[in-house]
Amino acid sequence: MQCPECGSEHIRKNGHRRGQQNHLCVDC
């Protein structure tokens, strides 16, 4: 899984929205 903004793989789970997993990028 990569951040669509910066391409980083440092991503944390951040809850759900509309049944999909939300992610929060640590780098950006």
Phi and psi restraints in degrees (range 20) as a CNS / XPLOR table:
assign (resid 1 and name C) (resid 2 and name N)
       (resid 2 and name CA) (resid 2 and name C) 1.0 -125.7 20.0 2
assign (resid 2 and name N) (resid 2 and name CA)
       (resid 2 and name C) (resid 3 and name N) 1.0 152.2 20.0 2
assign (resid 2 and name C) (resid 3 and name N)
       (resid 3 and name CA) (resid 3 and name C) 1.0 -70.9 20.0 2
assign (resid 3 and name N) (resid 3 and name CA)
       (resid 3 and name C) (resid 4 and name N) 1.0 127.5 20.0 2
assign (resid 3 and name C) (resid 4 and name N)
       (resid 4 and name CA) (resid 4 and name C) 1.0 -68.1 20.0 2
assign (resid 4 and name N) (resid 4 and name CA)
       (resid 4 and name C) (resid 5 and name N) 1.0 -20.6 20.0 2
assign (resid 4 and name C) (resid 5 and name N)
       (resid 5 and name CA) (resid 5 and name C) 1.0 -79.4 20.0 2
assign (resid 5 and name N) (resid 5 and name CA)
       (resid 5 and name C) (resid 6 and name N) 1.0 -50.8 20.0 2
assign (resid 5 and name C) (resid 6 and name N)
       (resid 6 and name CA) (resid 6 and name C) 1.0 -121.4 20.0 2
assign (resid 6 and name N) (resid 6 and name CA)
       (resid 6 and name C) (resid 7 and name N) 1.0 -6.6 20.0 2
assign (resid 6 and name C) (resid 7 and name N)
       (resid 7 and name CA) (resid 7 and name C) 1.0 81.9 20.0 2
assign (resid 7 and name N) (resid 7 and name CA)
       (resid 7 and name C) (resid 8 and name N) 1.0 3.9 20.0 2
assign (resid 7 and name C) (resid 8 and name N)
       (resid 8 and name CA) (resid 8 and name C) 1.0 -72.3 20.0 2
assign (resid 8 and name N) (resid 8 and name CA)
       (resid 8 and name C) (resid 9 and name N) 1.0 151.0 20.0 2
assign (resid 8 and name C) (resid 9 and name N)
       (resid 9 and name CA) (resid 9 and name C) 1.0 -101.2 20.0 2
assign (resid 9 and name N) (resid 9 and name CA)
       (resid 9 and name C) (resid 10 and name N) 1.0 5.9 20.0 2
assign (resid 9 and name C) (resid 10 and name N)
       (resid 10 and name CA) (resid 10 and name C) 1.0 -85.0 20.0 2
assign (resid 10 and name N) (resid 10 and name CA)
       (resid 10 and name C) (resid 11 and name N) 1.0 81.6 20.0 2
assign (resid 10 and name C) (resid 11 and name N)
       (resid 11 and name CA) (resid 11 and name C) 1.0 -123.6 20.0 2
assign (resid 11 and name N) (resid 11 and name CA)
       (resid 11 and name C) (resid 12 and name N) 1.0 137.3 20.0 2
assign (resid 11 and name C) (resid 12 and name N)
       (resid 12 and name CA) (resid 12 and name C) 1.0 -114.2 20.0 2
assign (resid 12 and name N) (resid 12 and name CA)
       (resid 12 and name C) (resid 13 and name N) 1.0 148.4 20.0 2
assign (resid 12 and name C) (resid 13 and name N)
       (resid 13 and name CA) (resid 13 and name C) 1.0 -69.0 20.0 2
assign (resid 13 and name N) (resid 13 and name CA)
       (resid 13 and name C) (resid 14 and name N) 1.0 142.2 20.0 2
assign (resid 13 and name C) (resid 14 and name N)
       (resid 14 and name CA) (resid 14 and name C) 1.0 -140.4 20.0 2
assign (resid 14 and name N) (resid 14 and name CA)
       (resid 14 and name C) (resid 15 and name N) 1.0 56.1 20.0 2
assign (resid 14 and name C) (resid 15 and name N)
       (resid 15 and name CA) (resid 15 and name C) 1.0 77.9 20.0 2
assign (resid 15 and name N) (resid 15 and name CA)
       (resid 15 and name C) (resid 16 and name N) 1.0 -167.6 20.0 2
assign (resid 15 and name C) (resid 16 and name N)
       (resid 16 and name CA) (resid 16 and name C) 1.0 -127.9 20.0 2
assign (resid 16 and name N) (resid 16 and name CA)
       (resid 16 and name C) (resid 17 and name N) 1.0 150.6 20.0 2
assign (resid 16 and name C) (resid 17 and name N)
       (resid 17 and name CA) (resid 17 and name C) 1.0 -141.2 20.0 2
assign (resid 17 and name N) (resid 17 and name CA)
       (resid 17 and name C) (resid 18 and name N) 1.0 124.8 20.0 2
assign (resid 17 and name C) (resid 18 and name N)
       (resid 18 and name CA) (resid 18 and name C) 1.0 53.2 20.0 2
assign (resid 18 and name N) (resid 18 and name CA)
       (resid 18 and name C) (resid 19 and name N) 1.0 37.9 20.0 2
assign (resid 18 and name C) (resid 19 and name N)
       (resid 19 and name CA) (resid 19 and name C) 1.0 79.9 20.0 2
assign (resid 19 and name N) (resid 19 and name CA)
       (resid 19 and name C) (resid 20 and name N) 1.0 2.0 20.0 2
assign (resid 19 and name C) (resid 20 and name N)
       (resid 20 and name CA) (resid 20 and name C) 1.0 -111.1 20.0 2
assign (resid 20 and name N) (resid 20 and name CA)
       (resid 20 and name C) (resid 21 and name N) 1.0 146.7 20.0 2
assign (resid 20 and name C) (resid 21 and name N)
       (resid 21 and name CA) (resid 21 and name C) 1.0 -71.0 20.0 2
assign (resid 21 and name N) (resid 21 and name CA)
       (resid 21 and name C) (resid 22 and name N) 1.0 128.4 20.0 2
assign (resid 21 and name C) (resid 22 and name N)
       (resid 22 and name CA) (resid 22 and name C) 1.0 -90.1 20.0 2
assign (resid 22 and name N) (resid 22 and name CA)
       (resid 22 and name C) (resid 23 and name N) 1.0 148.1 20.0 2
assign (resid 22 and name C) (resid 23 and name N)
       (resid 23 and name CA) (resid 23 and name C) 1.0 -129.2 20.0 2
assign (resid 23 and name N) (resid 23 and name CA)
       (resid 23 and name C) (resid 24 and name N) 1.0 150.9 20.0 2
assign (resid 23 and name C) (resid 24 and name N)
       (resid 24 and name CA) (resid 24 and name C) 1.0 -124.9 20.0 2
assign (resid 24 and name N) (resid 24 and name CA)
       (resid 24 and name C) (resid 25 and name N) 1.0 120.9 20.0 2
assign (resid 24 and name C) (resid 25 and name N)
       (resid 25 and name CA) (resid 25 and name C) 1.0 -77.5 20.0 2
assign (resid 25 and name N) (resid 25 and name CA)
       (resid 25 and name C) (resid 26 and name N) 1.0 132.6 20.0 2
assign (resid 25 and name C) (resid 26 and name N)
       (resid 26 and name CA) (resid 26 and name C) 1.0 -78.6 20.0 2
assign (resid 26 and name N) (resid 26 and name CA)
       (resid 26 and name C) (resid 27 and name N) 1.0 -31.4 20.0 2
assign (resid 26 and name C) (resid 27 and name N)
       (resid 27 and name CA) (resid 27 and name C) 1.0 -83.2 20.0 2
assign (resid 27 and name N) (resid 27 and name CA)
       (resid 27 and name C) (resid 28 and name N) 1.0 -33.0 20.0 2
